[in-house]
C-alpha cells in the first residue's frame, strides 16, 4: 500500500510540474509564437492608448521585460518559495505558493481564490454526493429489478438526464422550483449545515442530473455482470440473505465507479463554474470571468493553474481510495 501511494505521489508531482509548464507556455510563449510582441501583450492589460511609461510598468510587473527562461524560473520559484513584489503593489511579498498578484485588486491571487473556493467546492461536492447516492442507488435497483417496471422507469429517467444539458436544466429549475427553494446563495456549512444545503440544492440538482444518468447506467451494467458471476451463485448456494448478496455484487462495481469519478473531476469543476453563473454565485468561475473582463492576467493565469493542480490532487485522493476498494490495484 505504501509503495503504491509513493508511486502515485511521484506521478502526481510530475503531472503538477507538467500543468505548470503548459500553463506558462499558453500565457507567455504561445502569444509570442503567434507574432505578438511583449509590448502588444502588455497593452492588452492597460487602459486605452497607454503611455510608454505605463507599458514599461506593466511589463515589469508581469515580468514581460525578462527573457523567457528568466520568466519561467521566476514563475516556478514563486510557486515554491514565493516572490518579492515591485514597489507600488500594496504589498512587499507574495507568500508561497504564489499564484500571482492582482495589480487591479491589490491582492494575492491565492487569497482571492481561497476566498471563492468554498462556494465552488460546496457546489461540486454537494452535486457529487447527490448524483453518487441517487445514481448508484438507482442503478442497483434497476439491476435487481432487471426487465421490470422499475428498471424501465429508471432507464427512462437516466435517458432524460443525458439529453438535458446544464444550461437548459438550470434556468428551468430556477423558474419552476423557485417556490420550493426561494433563496439560492452561499452560507458557511459551519454556521448552519441545513441552511447551507437548502440554499445550494438547486445548483446541486442542476449539476447532478447529467451525471446521475451516467452513474445509473454504469452501476446497472456492472451489477448485472456481477449478479451473473460464479461467486454470486456460490453465495446463493450457501444460503446468504439476498440483501447481503446484492451488497456483494454492488461492491464489485465500486472500483469502476471510482475510476469514472476520477475522470469526471475536471468536468465537475467546470460544471460547478457554469452553475455559479446560472445562479449568480460568486465562486472561482466568477473570479476568472472578472479577471478576463478586467484584463487581469495574474488572476486568469492563477485560476487556470490552481484548477489544474486541484484536479490532479483530487485524482490522487481518488487513486488512494481506489486502492482501498480494490487491493489488486496495489500490485499493479
Buried (B, 14 or more C-beta within 10 A) or exposed (E): EEEBBEEBEEBBEEBBEEBBBEBBEEBBBEBBEEEEEBBEBBBEBBEEEBEEEBBBBBBEBBBBBBEEEEBBEBBBEBBEEBBEBEEEBEEEEBEBBBBBBBBBBEBBBBBBBEBBBBBBBBBBBBBBEBBBEBBBBBBBBBBBBEEEEBBEBBBEBBEEBBEBEBEEBBEEBBEEBEEEBEEBBBBEBEEEEEBBBBBBBBBBBBBBBBBBBBBBBBBBBBBBBBBEEEEBEEBEEEEBEEEEBBEBBBEBBBBBBBBEBBEBBBEBBBBBBBBBBBBEBBBBBBBBBBBEEBBBBBBBBBBBBBBBBBBBEBBBEBBBBBBEBBEEBBEE
